[in-house]
Amino acid sequence: MKYKNAFKTQEGKEEVLKQYDMLLEAPTIPHERFYVNTCHGSTFCRLTMRYSYLMEKKI
């Protein structure tokens, strides 16, 4: 399977990721960071507390 790059430039990628990180670091969005091992290697994940709360309560 051939993968396409989601960003036109490296600068564009860095700006999008910077904005994404700033949004997630806001105190109104608690989250946890972790890696998941998959058959394709280790994958970085961010899980919002709202989602983890729902999973914990099995809602």
Summary of the structure (lengths in Angstrom):
residues: 59
radius of gyration: 14.9
end to end distance: 35.6
largest distance: 41.9
contacts: 91
relative contact order: 0.11
helix: 42%
strand: 27%
